[in-house]
């Protein structure tokens, strides 16, 4: 049966949630925290309150990026519905985005392998890392979350998220048969060093973000601009994280996992981190609303970093783990690692500003220079004296 598209397209108010840019900036900052301290700080300093803050902060960026995949998809679907785009076309566009992200993921892994001097063998190129998981999550959103008959989907994405969460600690660390190529099975689950971010349980975040994003979009079009919805979001987040902490305090082994790695794939980890994400969203909503009311044209560090998150990821990982900083890896004190983190973040902010403000002009200048270089031989050829007998 041919899928019907909405007719005619209903006029929709602008699908804009300013807190999304803010949250993406938070994800970038926490990502730099995770990688810089992990790479540069001496293990002997990894104790005490400061380290616990760093450790818990390091668990935020991957979840937040995957959650925002779903929220961004909700915004894209809402805009497409407003233009009257069919469900089939939305699905094709989403699949193209997912495949494109997977191609970038493998290009990044190839670059890292070459820059590392081909250490660890070519299997390192096939590792399922966060960019691979983002690409796979976009494909999942295209599979489960594309609007149907002009209406957004809620039930199917939620069911998918529940399945990924519930089976995460079972399928996530599973050992698959040898006849299934590990570079493929590692997208579903498996053991490291290939399966770092399999869709069980990491695939839950994007469908969950899609549902939440669709609810946020409807809330911001209301009379209070989403104020009540984000207050509820923050309250639910606090309740979710607090409940997990209380349950763990009463009985730390309420669910017995074979290892800490498997425990991170369980429902408790999802609800605790999800609560943190919800509280960040609430804080971001009111922070952006308060600042926009007083300085509408202000410069925002978080928004700026959020606009170039892929570029910053691409560059800062090599800085943290590459040859250029090998002399300081696993050797810095907490204070020295903090200074290095601040320096790296400042450099990434400068790179982000160059990308958004000067990249196009730089590319145009380089093209003009190459055009002039190609034109000079032709000009010299035309300037040669001609043979009068010719």
C-alpha positions in Angstrom: 0.0 0.0 0.0 1.3 3.4 -0.9 2.0 5.6 2.1 -0.1 8.7 2.1 1.4 12.2 2.6 -0.4 15.0 4.3 -2.5 17.2 2.1 -2.5 20.0 2.2 0.4 21.0 4.5 -0.7 22.7 7.6 1.0 26.0 8.5 3.2 25.5 11.5 4.8 28.0 13.7 8.6 28.1 13.7 10.2 24.9 15.1 12.9 26.5 17.2 14.1 25.5 20.6 17.0 27.7 21.6 18.2 25.4 24.3 19.3 22.8 21.8 22.3 24.9 20.7 23.1 25.4 24.4 22.9 21.7 25.1 25.1 20.8 22.2 27.7 23.3 23.6 27.5 21.5 26.9 28.1 18.2 25.2 31.2 19.7 23.5 32.7 21.1 26.8 32.1 17.8 28.6 33.5 15.9 25.7 36.7 17.8 26.0 36.7 17.2 29.8 36.4 13.5 29.2 39.1 13.1 26.7 41.7 15.6 28.1 41.7 14.3 31.6 41.5 10.7 30.5 44.5 11.1 28.3 46.7 13.6 30.2 46.1 13.1 34.0 48.3 10.7 35.9 46.3 7.8 37.3 47.7 8.4 40.7 45.6 11.6 40.9 42.3 9.8 40.1 40.7 9.8 43.5 38.8 12.2 45.7 35.9 14.6 45.1 37.4 16.4 42.1 38.0 13.1 40.3 34.5 11.9 41.0 33.1 15.2 39.4 35.3 14.6 36.4 34.3 11.0 36.1 30.6 11.7 36.3 31.0 14.6 33.9 32.7 12.4 31.4 29.6 10.2 31.2 27.5 13.0 29.9 28.7 13.9 26.4 28.1 10.6 24.6 24.6 10.3 26.0 23.8 13.9 25.3 25.1 13.8 21.7 22.9 10.7 21.0 19.9 12.3 22.7 20.3 15.4 20.6 20.3 13.2 17.4 16.7 12.5 18.2 15.8 16.0 19.2 17.4 17.4 16.0 15.5 14.8 14.0 12.3 16.0 15.6 13.0 19.5 14.6 13.8 18.4 11.0 10.7 16.3 10.8 8.6 19.2 12.0 10.0 21.5 9.4 9.5 18.9 6.7 5.9 18.4 7.7 5.4 22.2 7.4 6.7 22.0 3.8 4.5 19.1 2.9 7.3 16.6 2.5 6.1 13.0 2.2 7.1 10.4 4.8 9.0 8.4 2.2 11.1 11.4 1.3 11.8 12.1 5.0 12.9 8.5 5.4 15.2 8.7 2.4 16.7 12.0 3.7 17.3 10.5 7.1 18.9 7.4 5.7 21.2 9.5 3.6 22.3 11.5 6.7 22.9 8.3 8.6 25.0 6.8 5.8 26.9 10.0 5.4 27.7 10.1 9.1 28.9 6.4 8.9 31.2 7.4 6.0 32.6 10.2 8.1 33.1 7.8 11.1 35.2 5.5 9.0 37.2 8.4 7.5 37.9 9.6 11.0 39.1 6.2 12.1 41.3 5.8 9.0 42.9 9.2 9.7 43.5 8.3 13.3 45.1 4.9 12.3 47.4 6.6 9.8 48.4 9.3 12.2 49.1 6.7 14.9 51.6 5.0 12.6 49.3 2.1 11.8 49.5 0.9 15.4 47.2 -2.0 16.3 46.4 -3.2 12.8 43.7 -2.3 10.3 41.0 -3.7 12.6 41.2 -0.4 14.5 39.6 1.3 11.5 36.5 -0.8 12.0 35.9 0.0 15.6 32.4 1.1 16.4 33.0 4.4 18.2 30.7 7.3 19.0 30.5 8.6 15.4 29.5 5.2 14.2 26.9 5.0 16.9 25.6 8.5 15.9 25.3 7.3 12.2 23.5 4.1 13.3 21.2 6.1 15.6 20.2 8.3 12.7 19.3 5.2 10.7 17.3 3.9 13.6 15.4 7.2 13.8 14.6 6.8 10.0 13.4 3.3 10.7 11.2 3.9 13.8 10.5 7.6 14.0 9.6 9.2 10.7 6.1 10.8 10.9 3.3 8.9 9.3 0.3 10.4 7.6 1.5 13.9 8.7 1.6 13.0 12.3 4.7 12.4 14.5 5.3 9.0 16.0 5.5 8.5 19.7 4.7 4.9 20.5 7.1 3.1 18.1 10.2 5.1 19.1 9.4 4.6 22.8 9.0 0.8 22.3 12.4 0.7 20.5 14.0 2.7 23.3 12.6 0.3 26.0 13.9 -2.7 24.0 17.4 -1.3 23.7 17.5 -0.3 27.4 16.0 -3.6 28.7 18.2 -5.9 26.6 21.3 -3.6 26.9 23.1 -5.6 29.6 22.2 -8.9 27.9 22.9 -8.2 24.2 25.4 -5.4 24.7 28.2 -7.6 26.1 27.2 -10.8 24.3 29.6 -12.9 22.3 28.3 -13.5 18.8 29.0 -16.4 16.5 32.3 -16.3 14.5 30.4 -16.6 11.2 29.1 -13.0 11.7 31.8 -10.5 10.9 32.8 -8.7 14.1 32.8 -5.2 12.3 29.0 -5.8 11.7 28.1 -7.6 15.0 29.8 -4.9 17.0 27.1 -2.5 15.9 24.6 -4.7 17.8 26.8 -5.7 20.8 30.0 -7.5 21.7 33.3 -7.0 23.3 35.9 -4.4 23.1 38.2 -3.4 21.3 35.7 -3.2 18.5 32.3 -2.7 20.2 32.6 0.6 22.1 29.1 2.0 21.4 26.8 -0.8 20.2 23.1 0.0 19.7 22.3 -2.2 22.7 21.9 -0.1 24.8 23.2 3.1 23.1 20.5 3.0 20.4 17.9 4.0 23.0 19.0 7.6 23.3 18.0 8.8 19.8 14.5 7.4 19.7 14.0 8.7 23.3 15.3 12.1 22.2 13.0 12.1 19.2 9.9 11.7 21.5 11.1 14.3 24.0 12.0 16.7 21.1 8.5 16.4 19.6 7.0 17.1 23.0 9.3 20.1 23.5 8.3 21.5 20.1 4.7 21.5 20.9 5.3 23.0 24.3 7.3 26.0 23.0 4.4 26.9 20.7 2.2 27.2 23.7 1.2 30.4 25.5 4.1 30.2 28.1 6.7 29.4 25.5 7.5 26.0 27.0 8.2 27.2 30.6 6.0 24.7 32.2 7.2 21.8 30.0 10.8 22.5 30.9 10.0 22.8 34.6 8.4 19.4 34.4 11.4 18.1 32.4 13.8 19.3 35.2 11.6 17.9 38.0 11.4 14.5 36.2 15.1 14.5 35.7 15.8 15.2 39.4 13.4 12.5 40.4 14.9 10.0 38.0 18.5 10.5 39.1 17.6 10.7 42.8 15.6 7.5 42.6 18.6 5.6 41.1 20.9 7.0 43.8 18.4 6.0 46.6 18.0 2.5 45.3 21.7 2.0 44.9 22.2 3.4 48.5 19.7 0.9 49.9 21.1 -2.0 47.9 24.1 -1.4 45.6 23.6 -4.9 44.0 19.8 -4.7 43.5 20.7 -5.9 40.0 23.9 -8.0 39.8 26.1 -7.3 36.9 29.2 -9.3 36.0 31.3 -6.1 35.6 31.2 -2.3 35.8 31.2 -2.1 32.0 28.0 -4.2 31.9 26.5 -2.1 34.7 26.9 0.9 32.5 24.7 -0.8 29.9 21.8 -1.3 32.4 18.6 0.6 33.0 20.0 2.3 36.1 22.7 4.0 34.2 20.2 5.2 31.6 17.8 6.6 34.1 20.5 8.3 36.1 22.2 9.9 33.0 18.8 10.7 31.5 17.9 12.5 34.6 21.1 14.6 34.3 20.3 15.4 30.7 16.8 16.5 31.7 18.1 18.7 34.5 20.6 20.3 32.0 17.8 20.9 29.6 15.8 22.7 32.2 18.8 24.8 33.3 19.6 25.6 29.7 16.1 26.6 28.9 15.9 29.2 31.6 19.5 30.3 31.1 19.0 31.0 27.4 15.6 32.7 28.1 17.0 34.9 30.8 20.0 35.9 28.7 18.1 36.5 25.5 15.7 38.8 27.3 18.6 41.0 28.5 21.1 40.7 25.7 19.5 39.4 22.5 22.7 39.8 20.4 25.1 38.4 23.0 27.9 36.1 22.1 27.5 32.6 23.6 30.4 30.3 24.1 28.2 27.3 24.4 26.2 28.1 21.3 29.4 28.8 19.3 31.0 25.5 20.3 27.7 23.7 19.6 27.6 24.9 16.0 30.9 23.2 15.1 30.7 20.1 17.3 31.9 17.6 14.6 34.9 19.7 13.7 35.9 20.1 17.3 35.5 16.3 17.9 37.6 15.6 14.8 40.5 17.9 15.9 40.6 17.6 19.7 40.7 13.8 19.7 44.0 13.9 17.8 45.4 16.6 20.1 44.4 14.6 23.2 45.6 11.1 22.1 48.0 11.8 19.2 51.7 12.0 18.9 51.9 15.7 19.5 51.0 15.4 23.2 52.5 12.0 23.9 55.1 13.6 26.2 52.4 14.6 28.6 49.9 11.7 28.4 49.2 10.0 31.8 51.8 12.3 33.4 50.0 15.5 34.5 48.8 16.4 38.0 45.2 17.4 38.5 46.1 21.1 38.4 48.3 20.8 35.3 45.6 18.8 33.5 43.1 21.5 34.3 45.3 24.1 32.8 45.8 22.0 29.7 42.0 21.5 29.5 41.5 25.3 29.6 44.1 25.8 26.9 42.6 23.2 24.7 39.1 24.5 25.2 40.3 28.0 24.3 42.0 26.7 21.2 38.8 24.8 20.1 36.7 28.0 20.6 39.1 29.9 18.4 38.9 27.2 15.8 35.1 27.2 16.0 35.0 31.0 15.5 37.3 30.7 12.5 35.0 28.0 11.0 31.8 30.0 11.3 33.2 33.5 10.6 36.3 33.2 8.3 36.2 29.7 6.7 34.2 30.8 3.7 36.4 33.8 3.1 39.6 31.7 3.5 38.3 29.2 0.9 37.4 31.9 -1.5 40.9 33.5 -1.1 42.6 30.2 -1.7 40.5 29.6 -4.9 41.4 33.1 -6.2 45.1 32.3 -5.5 45.0 29.0 -7.4 43.1 30.6 -10.3 45.8 33.2 -10.6 48.5 30.6 -10.5 46.8 28.7 -13.3 46.3 31.9 -15.3 50.0 33.0 -15.2 51.4 30.3 -17.6 48.7 31.2 -20.1 49.5 34.9 -19.8 53.2 34.2 -20.3 52.4 32.1 -23.4 50.2 34.9 -24.9 53.0 37.4 -24.1 55.7 35.6 -26.2 56.7 37.4 -29.4 55.2 35.7 -32.5 57.3 34.6 -35.4 56.5 36.9 -38.3 57.0 34.1 -40.8 54.4 32.0 -39.1 
